[in-house]
Amino acid sequence: MATLSIRIDLGPGNRLGPGKIRLLEMVAEHGSISAAGRALGMSYRRAWTLIEAVNTGFGRPVVEAQIGGRSGGGARLTAFGTVLVRDYRAIEAAAEKAAAPYLDALDRETVAAGGR
């Protein structure tokens, strides 16, 4: 089945796609950059690098790290980060809906040509 993957190029070096969005969702779910990275099978360093790229690309925090203490620190999405994830998912859903007939046609053509 053909699928659609959305990457938004916001400027030089500032891209947002399904991987970064999923990482942000995992930070929101787990409350931790390291736990989010583990959930996605990536190192803390890689997760932190991706989050820093998003924070830098937008010029404001998307994820805020919380310094350790009794609860051991953690991380959370900022209000902007929450809006960013919501808007990306809305764009993705709208694009999938618009592309569905074309993706179905590609699937039919692939099957007709002997693929899959």
N, CA, C and O atoms as CSV, one atom per row, in Angstrom:
chain,resi,resn,atom,element,x,y,z
A,1,MET,N,N,0.833,-1.177,0.000
A,1,MET,CA,C,0.000,0.000,0.000
A,1,MET,C,C,0.882,1.247,0.000
A,1,MET,O,O,1.802,1.363,0.810
A,2,ALA,N,N,0.605,2.154,-0.890
A,2,ALA,CA,C,1.356,3.408,-0.969
A,2,ALA,C,C,1.002,4.279,0.231
A,2,ALA,O,O,-0.158,4.354,0.637
A,3,THR,N,N,2.001,4.928,0.786
A,3,THR,CA,C,1.775,5.838,1.908
A,3,THR,C,C,2.417,7.184,1.598
A,3,THR,O,O,3.276,7.304,0.725
A,4,LEU,N,N,1.985,8.163,2.323
A,4,LEU,CA,C,2.475,9.518,2.156
A,4,LEU,C,C,3.280,9.908,3.386
A,4,LEU,O,O,2.859,9.649,4.513
A,5,SER,N,N,4.423,10.523,3.178
A,5,SER,CA,C,5.249,11.007,4.270
A,5,SER,C,C,5.466,12.496,4.039
A,5,SER,O,O,5.888,12.905,2.957
A,6,ILE,N,N,5.181,13.299,5.045
A,6,ILE,CA,C,5.265,14.750,4.908
A,6,ILE,C,C,6.511,15.271,5.604
A,6,ILE,O,O,6.739,14.993,6.782
A,7,ARG,N,N,7.308,16.020,4.876
A,7,ARG,CA,C,8.429,16.759,5.456
A,7,ARG,C,C,8.220,18.208,5.087
A,7,ARG,O,O,8.012,18.539,3.920
A,8,ILE,N,N,8.274,19.064,6.074
A,8,ILE,CA,C,8.082,20.490,5.849
A,8,ILE,C,C,9.439,21.170,5.951
A,8,ILE,O,O,10.109,21.089,6.980
A,9,ASP,N,N,9.838,21.840,4.874
A,9,ASP,CA,C,11.078,22.616,4.860
A,9,ASP,C,C,10.725,24.049,5.206
A,9,ASP,O,O,10.067,24.747,4.433
A,10,LEU,N,N,11.170,24.480,6.381
A,10,LEU,CA,C,10.816,25.808,6.884
A,10,LEU,C,C,11.902,26.842,6.623
A,10,LEU,O,O,11.694,28.031,6.867
A,11,GLY,N,N,13.027,26.417,6.144
A,11,GLY,CA,C,14.144,27.311,5.870
A,11,GLY,C,C,15.417,26.482,5.859
A,11,GLY,O,O,15.388,25.286,6.148
A,12,PRO,N,N,16.527,27.113,5.527
A,12,PRO,CA,C,17.786,26.375,5.474
A,12,PRO,C,C,18.078,25.678,6.810
A,12,PRO,O,O,18.182,26.324,7.853
A,13,GLY,N,N,18.206,24.373,6.756
A,13,GLY,CA,C,18.525,23.612,7.951
A,13,GLY,C,C,17.381,23.454,8.937
A,13,GLY,O,O,17.589,22.932,10.033
A,14,ASN,N,N,16.198,23.884,8.587
A,14,ASN,CA,C,15.051,23.781,9.489
A,14,ASN,C,C,13.971,22.955,8.815
A,14,ASN,O,O,13.133,23.469,8.074
A,15,ARG,N,N,14.017,21.645,9.096
A,15,ARG,CA,C,13.056,20.705,8.520
A,15,ARG,C,C,12.302,20.020,9.635
A,15,ARG,O,O,12.831,19.767,10.717
A,16,LEU,N,N,11.051,19.729,9.339
A,16,LEU,CA,C,10.214,19.030,10.293
A,16,LEU,C,C,9.524,17.900,9.567
A,16,LEU,O,O,8.839,18.112,8.567
A,17,GLY,N,N,9.710,16.698,10.078
A,17,GLY,CA,C,9.113,15.538,9.428
A,17,GLY,C,C,8.604,14.542,10.455
A,17,GLY,O,O,8.572,14.832,11.651
A,18,PRO,N,N,8.206,13.369,9.984
A,18,PRO,CA,C,7.591,12.394,10.878
A,18,PRO,C,C,8.490,11.926,12.014
A,18,PRO,O,O,7.998,11.638,13.105
A,19,GLY,N,N,9.784,11.843,11.785
A,19,GLY,CA,C,10.695,11.391,12.840
A,19,GLY,C,C,10.787,12.369,13.998
A,19,GLY,O,O,10.691,11.971,15.159
A,20,LYS,N,N,10.970,13.634,13.694
A,20,LYS,CA,C,11.056,14.645,14.753
A,20,LYS,C,C,9.721,14.795,15.470
A,20,LYS,O,O,9.682,14.956,16.690
A,21,ILE,N,N,8.633,14.741,14.718
A,21,ILE,CA,C,7.316,14.853,15.345
A,21,ILE,C,C,7.079,13.679,16.289
A,21,ILE,O,O,6.579,13.862,17.399
A,22,ARG,N,N,7.433,12.479,15.852
A,22,ARG,CA,C,7.252,11.304,16.711
A,22,ARG,C,C,8.103,11.427,17.975
A,22,ARG,O,O,7.662,11.045,19.059
A,23,LEU,N,N,9.318,11.958,17.839
A,23,LEU,CA,C,10.168,12.182,19.001
A,23,LEU,C,C,9.508,13.168,19.963
A,23,LEU,O,O,9.503,12.947,21.174
A,24,LEU,N,N,8.959,14.243,19.432
A,24,LEU,CA,C,8.275,15.214,20.291
A,24,LEU,C,C,7.078,14.571,20.991
A,24,LEU,O,O,6.837,14.829,22.171
A,25,GLU,N,N,6.341,13.749,20.279
A,25,GLU,CA,C,5.212,13.040,20.894
A,25,GLU,C,C,5.684,12.119,22.016
A,25,GLU,O,O,5.028,12.003,23.051
A,26,MET,N,N,6.810,11.476,21.808
A,26,MET,CA,C,7.347,10.575,22.837
A,26,MET,C,C,7.847,11.352,24.053
A,26,MET,O,O,7.718,10.878,25.181
A,27,VAL,N,N,8.415,12.537,23.837
A,27,VAL,CA,C,8.817,13.383,24.969
A,27,VAL,C,C,7.574,13.749,25.776
A,27,VAL,O,O,7.589,13.693,27.006
A,28,ALA,N,N,6.497,14.126,25.080
A,28,ALA,CA,C,5.252,14.476,25.775
A,28,ALA,C,C,4.712,13.274,26.546
A,28,ALA,O,O,4.220,13.421,27.665
A,29,GLU,N,N,4.801,12.106,25.959
A,29,GLU,CA,C,4.263,10.900,26.592
A,29,GLU,C,C,5.106,10.432,27.775
A,29,GLU,O,O,4.566,10.050,28.813
A,30,HIS,N,N,6.431,10.463,27.617
A,30,HIS,CA,C,7.325,9.901,28.632
A,30,HIS,C,C,7.887,10.930,29.603
A,30,HIS,O,O,8.386,10.561,30.666
A,31,GLY,N,N,7.817,12.212,29.258
A,31,GLY,CA,C,8.344,13.246,30.145
A,31,GLY,C,C,9.849,13.245,30.269
A,31,GLY,O,O,10.401,13.725,31.259
A,32,SER,N,N,10.522,12.695,29.245
A,32,SER,CA,C,11.976,12.549,29.312
A,32,SER,C,C,12.536,12.399,27.902
A,32,SER,O,O,11.980,11.678,27.073
A,33,ILE,N,N,13.634,13.083,27.646
A,33,ILE,CA,C,14.300,12.940,26.350
A,33,ILE,C,C,14.913,11.552,26.222
A,33,ILE,O,O,14.814,10.923,25.169
A,34,SER,N,N,15.544,11.073,27.285
A,34,SER,CA,C,16.177,9.754,27.202
A,34,SER,C,C,15.130,8.650,27.042
A,34,SER,O,O,15.343,7.715,26.270
A,35,ALA,N,N,14.018,8.739,27.749
A,35,ALA,CA,C,12.959,7.731,27.613
A,35,ALA,C,C,12.325,7.795,26.228
A,35,ALA,O,O,11.988,6.764,25.646
A,36,ALA,N,N,12.164,9.003,25.704
A,36,ALA,CA,C,11.618,9.157,24.353
A,36,ALA,C,C,12.559,8.522,23.334
A,36,ALA,O,O,12.114,7.815,22.430
A,37,GLY,N,N,13.847,8.771,23.478
A,37,GLY,CA,C,14.829,8.161,22.585
A,37,GLY,C,C,14.802,6.647,22.670
A,37,GLY,O,O,14.812,5.959,21.649
A,38,ARG,N,N,14.766,6.131,23.889
A,38,ARG,CA,C,14.711,4.667,24.067
A,38,ARG,C,C,13.464,4.085,23.411
A,38,ARG,O,O,13.533,3.035,22.771
A,39,ALA,N,N,12.333,4.754,23.563
A,39,ALA,CA,C,11.077,4.264,22.983
A,39,ALA,C,C,11.162,4.179,21.463
A,39,ALA,O,O,10.474,3.376,20.832
A,40,LEU,N,N,12.015,5.018,20.888
A,40,LEU,CA,C,12.169,5.040,19.437
A,40,LEU,C,C,13.433,4.326,18.966
A,40,LEU,O,O,13.744,4.324,17.775
A,41,GLY,N,N,14.155,3.727,19.897
A,41,GLY,CA,C,15.363,2.991,19.534
A,41,GLY,C,C,16.533,3.874,19.149
A,41,GLY,O,O,17.361,3.492,18.321
A,42,MET,N,N,16.604,5.059,19.749
A,42,MET,CA,C,17.731,5.953,19.447
A,42,MET,C,C,18.430,6.347,20.736
A,42,MET,O,O,17.862,6.272,21.825
A,43,SER,N,N,19.662,6.764,20.583
A,43,SER,CA,C,20.447,7.168,21.738
A,43,SER,C,C,19.946,8.509,22.274
A,43,SER,O,O,19.289,9.277,21.572
A,44,TYR,N,N,20.279,8.763,23.543
A,44,TYR,CA,C,19.962,10.058,24.143
A,44,TYR,C,C,20.601,11.177,23.334
A,44,TYR,O,O,19.975,12.206,23.076
A,45,ARG,N,N,21.849,10.969,22.937
A,45,ARG,CA,C,22.569,12.010,22.169
A,45,ARG,C,C,21.829,12.343,20.885
A,45,ARG,O,O,21.666,13.518,20.556
A,46,ARG,N,N,21.378,11.330,20.153
A,46,ARG,CA,C,20.652,11.561,18.903
A,46,ARG,C,C,19.337,12.290,19.180
A,46,ARG,O,O,18.993,13.242,18.480
A,47,ALA,N,N,18.608,11.845,20.195
A,47,ALA,CA,C,17.344,12.492,20.545
A,47,ALA,C,C,17.582,13.959,20.914
A,47,ALA,O,O,16.854,14.843,20.463
A,48,TRP,N,N,18.602,14.209,21.735
A,48,TRP,CA,C,18.907,15.577,22.156
A,48,TRP,C,C,19.301,16.434,20.954
A,48,TRP,O,O,18.875,17.584,20.849
A,49,THR,N,N,20.100,15.888,20.059
A,49,THR,CA,C,20.528,16.624,18.863
A,49,THR,C,C,19.324,17.017,18.005
A,49,THR,O,O,19.253,18.145,17.518
A,50,LEU,N,N,18.388,16.101,17.819
A,50,LEU,CA,C,17.188,16.405,17.027
A,50,LEU,C,C,16.331,17.469,17.704
A,50,LEU,O,O,15.810,18.365,17.040
A,51,ILE,N,N,16.187,17.373,19.002
A,51,ILE,CA,C,15.389,18.366,19.733
A,51,ILE,C,C,16.066,19.731,19.687
A,51,ILE,O,O,15.397,20.748,19.502
A,52,GLU,N,N,17.366,19.760,19.853
A,52,GLU,CA,C,18.092,21.024,19.748
A,52,GLU,C,C,17.937,21.643,18.360
A,52,GLU,O,O,17.813,22.861,18.232
A,53,ALA,N,N,17.945,20.807,17.320
A,53,ALA,CA,C,17.757,21.310,15.954
A,53,ALA,C,C,16.387,21.949,15.800
A,53,ALA,O,O,16.260,22.987,15.150
A,54,VAL,N,N,15.361,21.348,16.388
A,54,VAL,CA,C,14.013,21.920,16.311
A,54,VAL,C,C,13.958,23.222,17.111
A,54,VAL,O,O,13.442,24.228,16.622
A,55,ASN,N,N,14.486,23.208,18.335
A,55,ASN,CA,C,14.499,24.424,19.157
A,55,ASN,C,C,15.228,25.565,18.446
A,55,ASN,O,O,14.748,26.698,18.419
A,56,THR,N,N,16.380,25.255,17.876
A,56,THR,CA,C,17.181,26.271,17.182
A,56,THR,C,C,16.486,26.744,15.916
A,56,THR,O,O,16.470,27.939,15.621
A,57,GLY,N,N,15.910,25.804,15.165
A,57,GLY,CA,C,15.249,26.152,13.910
A,57,GLY,C,C,14.095,27.109,14.096
A,57,GLY,O,O,13.853,27.961,13.242
A,58,PHE,N,N,13.382,26.983,15.196
A,58,PHE,CA,C,12.248,27.867,15.447
A,58,PHE,C,C,12.632,29.086,16.274
A,58,PHE,O,O,11.828,30.003,16.441
A,59,GLY,N,N,13.850,29.100,16.789
A,59,GLY,CA,C,14.309,30.254,17.554
A,59,GLY,C,C,13.642,30.384,18.911
A,59,GLY,O,O,13.719,31.432,19.551
A,60,ARG,N,N,12.996,29.328,19.342
A,60,ARG,CA,C,12.378,29.305,20.665
A,60,ARG,C,C,12.186,27.850,21.073
A,60,ARG,O,O,12.158,26.957,20.227
A,61,PRO,N,N,12.057,27.628,22.349
A,61,PRO,CA,C,11.956,26.242,22.814
A,61,PRO,C,C,10.688,25.530,22.347
A,61,PRO,O,O,9.583,26.069,22.407
A,62,VAL,N,N,10.886,24.327,21.892
A,62,VAL,CA,C,9.796,23.416,21.568
A,62,VAL,C,C,9.720,22.385,22.695
A,62,VAL,O,O,8.642,21.927,23.074
A,63,VAL,N,N,10.894,22.039,23.215
A,63,VAL,CA,C,11.019,21.150,24.375
A,63,VAL,C,C,11.834,21.893,25.420
A,63,VAL,O,O,12.845,22.522,25.108
A,64,GLU,N,N,11.382,21.810,26.656
A,64,GLU,CA,C,12.127,22.376,27.778
A,64,GLU,C,C,12.615,21.236,28.662
A,64,GLU,O,O,11.835,20.397,29.112
A,65,ALA,N,N,13.913,21.226,28.897
A,65,ALA,CA,C,14.483,20.242,29.822
A,65,ALA,C,C,14.333,20.790,31.225
A,65,ALA,O,O,14.475,21.990,31.456
A,66,GLN,N,N,14.045,19.896,32.161
A,66,GLN,CA,C,13.927,20.276,33.555
A,66,GLN,C,C,15.108,19.675,34.299
A,66,GLN,O,O,15.396,18.486,34.166
A,67,ILE,N,N,15.778,20.490,35.071
A,67,ILE,CA,C,16.966,20.055,35.803
A,67,ILE,C,C,16.573,19.012,36.846
A,67,ILE,O,O,15.505,19.084,37.454
A,68,GLY,N,N,17.457,18.050,37.032
A,68,GLY,CA,C,17.208,16.972,37.994
A,68,GLY,C,C,17.014,17.485,39.403
A,68,GLY,O,O,17.431,18.591,39.745
A,69,GLY,N,N,16.412,16.710,40.167
A,69,GLY,CA,C,16.132,17.021,41.571
A,69,GLY,C,C,15.555,15.763,42.179
A,69,GLY,O,O,15.957,14.652,41.832
A,70,ARG,N,N,14.626,15.936,43.075
A,70,ARG,CA,C,13.984,14.774,43.689
A,70,ARG,C,C,13.338,13.866,42.656
A,70,ARG,O,O,13.417,12.641,42.747
A,71,SER,N,N,12.694,14.488,41.668
A,71,SER,CA,C,12.010,13.695,40.642
A,71,SER,C,C,12.954,13.284,39.519
A,71,SER,O,O,12.541,12.567,38.607
A,72,GLY,N,N,14.206,13.719,39.560
A,72,GLY,CA,C,15.192,13.284,38.574
A,72,GLY,C,C,15.194,14.076,37.288
A,72,GLY,O,O,15.816,13.656,36.312
A,73,GLY,N,N,14.521,15.203,37.256
A,73,GLY,CA,C,14.506,16.015,36.041
A,73,GLY,C,C,13.549,15.456,35.024
A,73,GLY,O,O,12.671,14.659,35.357
A,74,GLY,N,N,13.710,15.862,33.802
A,74,GLY,CA,C,12.839,15.398,32.734
A,74,GLY,C,C,12.761,16.437,31.640
A,74,GLY,O,O,13.618,17.313,31.533
A,75,ALA,N,N,11.736,16.332,30.836
A,75,ALA,CA,C,11.537,17.269,29.742
A,75,ALA,C,C,10.054,17.305,29.418
A,75,ALA,O,O,9.316,16.357,29.686
A,76,ARG,N,N,9.637,18.415,28.837
A,76,ARG,CA,C,8.242,18.536,28.437
A,76,ARG,C,C,8.152,19.428,27.211
A,76,ARG,O,O,9.041,20.239,26.948
A,77,LEU,N,N,7.068,19.267,26.465
A,77,LEU,CA,C,6.821,20.173,25.350
A,77,LEU,C,C,6.366,21.509,25.891
A,77,LEU,O,O,5.633,21.578,26.877
A,78,THR,N,N,6.801,22.557,25.247
A,78,THR,CA,C,6.273,23.880,25.568
A,78,THR,C,C,4.889,23.999,24.923
A,78,THR,O,O,4.471,23.121,24.167
A,79,ALA,N,N,4.193,25.078,25.224
A,79,ALA,CA,C,2.900,25.311,24.582
A,79,ALA,C,C,3.089,25.370,23.072
A,79,ALA,O,O,2.274,24.837,22.319
A,80,PHE,N,N,4.161,26.016,22.629
A,80,PHE,CA,C,4.455,26.082,21.197
A,80,PHE,C,C,4.720,24.689,20.637
A,80,PHE,O,O,4.272,24.370,19.536
A,81,GLY,N,N,5.438,23.865,21.378
A,81,GLY,CA,C,5.715,22.499,20.932
A,81,GLY,C,C,4.440,21.692,20.749
A,81,GLY,O,O,4.314,20.924,19.795
A,82,THR,N,N,3.508,21.865,21.653
A,82,THR,CA,C,2.217,21.180,21.551
A,82,THR,C,C,1.465,21.622,20.306
A,82,THR,O,O,0.888,20.797,19.599
A,83,VAL,N,N,1.470,22.922,20.038
A,83,VAL,CA,C,0.813,23.458,18.834
A,83,VAL,C,C,1.515,22.948,17.578
A,83,VAL,O,O,0.859,22.604,16.595
A,84,LEU,N,N,2.824,22.901,17.606
A,84,LEU,CA,C,3.613,22.429,16.469
A,84,LEU,C,C,3.245,20.993,16.112
A,84,LEU,O,O,3.023,20.682,14.941
A,85,VAL,N,N,3.179,20.124,17.101
A,85,VAL,CA,C,2.809,18.725,16.854
A,85,VAL,C,C,1.380,18.655,16.322
A,85,VAL,O,O,1.115,17.952,15.348
A,86,ARG,N,N,0.470,19.372,16.950
A,86,ARG,CA,C,-0.935,19.369,16.519
A,86,ARG,C,C,-1.076,19.832,15.076
A,86,ARG,O,O,-1.784,19.208,14.286
A,87,ASP,N,N,-0.402,20.924,14.732
A,87,ASP,CA,C,-0.504,21.470,13.379
A,87,ASP,C,C,0.129,20.547,12.346
A,87,ASP,O,O,-0.409,20.382,11.251
A,88,TYR,N,N,1.267,19.944,12.683
A,88,TYR,CA,C,1.897,18.988,11.762
A,88,TYR,C,C,0.947,17.828,11.493
A,88,TYR,O,O,0.750,17.441,10.341
A,89,ARG,N,N,0.358,17.271,12.546
A,89,ARG,CA,C,-0.562,16.142,12.373
A,89,ARG,C,C,-1.796,16.549,11.560
A,89,ARG,O,O,-2.323,15.740,10.796
A,90,ALA,N,N,-2.258,17.785,11.714
A,90,ALA,CA,C,-3.399,18.268,10.919
A,90,ALA,C,C,-3.009,18.389,9.446
A,90,ALA,O,O,-3.788,18.020,8.567
A,91,ILE,N,N,-1.826,18.898,9.176
A,91,ILE,CA,C,-1.331,18.995,7.793
A,91,ILE,C,C,-1.214,17.597,7.199
A,91,ILE,O,O,-1.625,17.362,6.063
A,92,GLU,N,N,-0.657,16.682,7.964
A,92,GLU,CA,C,-0.481,15.307,7.520
A,92,GLU,C,C,-1.836,14.661,7.185
A,92,GLU,O,O,-1.973,14.011,6.149
A,93,ALA,N,N,-2.824,14.839,8.053
A,93,ALA,CA,C,-4.150,14.250,7.823
A,93,ALA,C,C,-4.806,14.844,6.582
A,93,ALA,O,O,-5.410,14.121,5.789
A,94,ALA,N,N,-4.689,16.157,6.412
A,94,ALA,CA,C,-5.281,16.815,5.233
A,94,ALA,C,C,-4.602,16.338,3.957
A,94,ALA,O,O,-5.267,16.093,2.950
A,95,ALA,N,N,-3.285,16.209,3.997
A,95,ALA,CA,C,-2.547,15.748,2.818
A,95,ALA,C,C,-2.898,14.303,2.487
A,95,ALA,O,O,-3.063,13.957,1.317
A,96,GLU,N,N,-3.012,13.464,3.502
A,96,GLU,CA,C,-3.381,12.062,3.273
A,96,GLU,C,C,-4.769,11.951,2.654
A,96,GLU,O,O,-4.990,11.148,1.748
A,97,LYS,N,N,-5.688,12.751,3.142
A,97,LYS,CA,C,-7.051,12.735,2.598
A,97,LYS,C,C,-7.046,13.176,1.136
A,97,LYS,O,O,-7.689,12.558,0.287
A,98,ALA,N,N,-6.313,14.247,0.855
A,98,ALA,CA,C,-6.251,14.755,-0.518
A,98,ALA,C,C,-5.537,13.781,-1.458
A,98,ALA,O,O,-5.891,13.667,-2.631
A,99,ALA,N,N,-4.544,13.091,-0.939
A,99,ALA,CA,C,-3.746,12.195,-1.778
A,99,ALA,C,C,-4.334,10.789,-1.905
A,99,ALA,O,O,-3.896,10.020,-2.760
A,100,ALA,N,N,-5.306,10.442,-1.081
A,100,ALA,CA,C,-5.830,9.068,-1.041
A,100,ALA,C,C,-6.226,8.521,-2.412
A,100,ALA,O,O,-5.837,7.398,-2.731
A,101,PRO,N,N,-6.983,9.254,-3.245
A,101,PRO,CA,C,-7.342,8.672,-4.546
A,101,PRO,C,C,-6.124,8.409,-5.437
A,101,PRO,O,O,-6.106,7.442,-6.197
A,102,TYR,N,N,-5.125,9.259,-5.342
A,102,TYR,CA,C,-3.922,9.104,-6.153
A,102,TYR,C,C,-3.069,7.943,-5.655
A,102,TYR,O,O,-2.500,7.193,-6.448
A,103,LEU,N,N,-2.987,7.803,-4.335
A,103,LEU,CA,C,-2.246,6.679,-3.760
A,103,LEU,C,C,-2.932,5.356,-4.108
A,103,LEU,O,O,-2.266,4.366,-4.409
A,104,ASP,N,N,-4.274,5.345,-4.064
A,104,ASP,CA,C,-5.018,4.147,-4.462
A,104,ASP,C,C,-4.746,3.800,-5.923
A,104,ASP,O,O,-4.566,2.632,-6.268
A,105,ALA,N,N,-4.717,4.826,-6.779
A,105,ALA,CA,C,-4.434,4.596,-8.202
A,105,ALA,C,C,-3.027,4.034,-8.385
A,105,ALA,O,O,-2.821,3.132,-9.196
A,106,LEU,N,N,-2.067,4.559,-7.641
A,106,LEU,CA,C,-0.698,4.030,-7.717
A,106,LEU,C,C,-0.658,2.571,-7.275
A,106,LEU,O,O,0.028,1.749,-7.881
A,107,ASP,N,N,-1.396,2.259,-6.217
A,107,ASP,CA,C,-1.468,0.869,-5.769
A,107,ASP,C,C,-2.029,-0.036,-6.866
A,107,ASP,O,O,-1.485,-1.108,-7.130
A,108,ARG,N,N,-3.107,0.396,-7.497
A,108,ARG,CA,C,-3.712,-0.406,-8.565
A,108,ARG,C,C,-2.742,-0.588,-9.728
A,108,ARG,O,O,-2.642,-1.679,-10.290
A,109,GLU,N,N,-2.038,0.458,-10.083
A,109,GLU,CA,C,-1.068,0.384,-11.183
A,109,GLU,C,C,0.083,-0.547,-10.833
A,109,GLU,O,O,0.572,-1.283,-11.690
A,110,THR,N,N,0.513,-0.517,-9.588
A,110,THR,CA,C,1.604,-1.382,-9.157
A,110,THR,C,C,1.182,-2.852,-9.246
A,110,THR,O,O,1.940,-3.698,-9.721
A,111,VAL,N,N,-0.029,-3.140,-8.783
A,111,VAL,CA,C,-0.536,-4.516,-8.843
A,111,VAL,C,C,-0.713,-4.955,-10.290
A,111,VAL,O,O,-0.360,-6.077,-10.652
A,112,ALA,N,N,-1.269,-4.056,-11.127
A,112,ALA,CA,C,-1.491,-4.369,-12.533
A,112,ALA,C,C,-0.180,-4.629,-13.273
A,112,ALA,O,O,-0.134,-5.419,-14.216
A,113,ALA,N,N,0.879,-3.956,-12.835
A,113,ALA,CA,C,2.176,-4.118,-13.487
A,113,ALA,C,C,2.936,-5.332,-12.954
A,113,ALA,O,O,4.060,-5.605,-13.376
A,114,GLY,N,N,2.316,-6.051,-12.032
A,114,GLY,CA,C,2.956,-7.257,-11.523
A,114,GLY,C,C,3.765,-7.051,-10.270
A,114,GLY,O,O,4.445,-7.968,-9.809
A,115,GLY,N,N,3.703,-5.853,-9.708
A,115,GLY,CA,C,4.414,-5.591,-8.445
A,115,GLY,C,C,3.620,-6.141,-7.279
A,115,GLY,O,O,2.477,-6.569,-7.438
A,116,ARG,N,N,4.222,-6.128,-6.130
A,116,ARG,CA,C,3.629,-6.618,-4.885
A,116,ARG,C,C,2.874,-7.851,-5.135
A,116,ARG,O,O,2.297,-8.421,-4.208
